[in-house]
Amino acid sequence: MSTANLSQAIVKHCEPVSQILKAIAHPARLKILCCLMEGEKSVMELTEFCEASQSATSQFLARMKDEGLLVSRREHQFVYYGFADAKLARLLKAIKEIYC
């Protein structure tokens, strides 16, 4: 692939990647996503992990779900969240390898 073609490919994806990076830029949202790297979790588990109120955690989860980062499923009275796309897990793994 030539440099010009590579540059065009990168430019083509700048907007969606920028939206994902903006969505994960908040420390609490990043904590939630890091916890989800281990697999799907309930709202209660995420609230405890993030040491945040259930209301705040639910708002973060709702925003990330609206942005297409997360999916949820209900099981009895519990709601479980997980990644909507495996690319997000790969991105977080790369961040963990570089910064942790």
HELIX and SHEET records of a PDB file:
HELIX    1   1 THR A    3  LYS A   12  1                                  10    
HELIX    2   2 CYS A   14  ILE A   24  1                                  11    
HELIX    3   3 PRO A   27  LEU A   36  1                                  10    
HELIX    4   4 VAL A   43  CYS A   50  1                                   8    
HELIX    5   5 GLN A   54  ASP A   66  1                                  13    
HELIX    6   6 ALA A   86  TYR A   99  1                                  14    
SHEET    1   A 3 LYS A  41  SER A  42  0                                        
SHEET    2   A 3 PHE A  78  PHE A  83 -1                                        
SHEET    3   A 3 LEU A  70  GLU A  75 -1                                        
END                                                                             
